[in-house]
Amino acid sequence: MEDHSRELLNRYQYSEKVKEAAAFRVLFGGEDAKQIMQELGIQNVKTIHHWWLATSKKLSKGLYLYLPLSAPQL
């Protein structure tokens, strides 16, 4: 039983990089959370929404730094 529980936990854990990338796709790419969920094989769209909310909070607190965009990037 313990091995099964550990396997389930490992299967549904995602790196911070994956979480942030998915959240940025929703925040800045305007992509649908449901589409991202399906692409990444995530079981519940609320997971993406949770990542989006956490990333939004980090952005509002200034925990991410962005380099200024040059004219061609704007």
Buried (B, 14 or more C-beta within 10 A) or exposed (E): EEEEEEEEEEEEEBEEEEBBBBBBBBBEEEBEBEEBBEEBEBEEBEBBBEBBEBBEEEBEEEEEEEEEEEEEEE
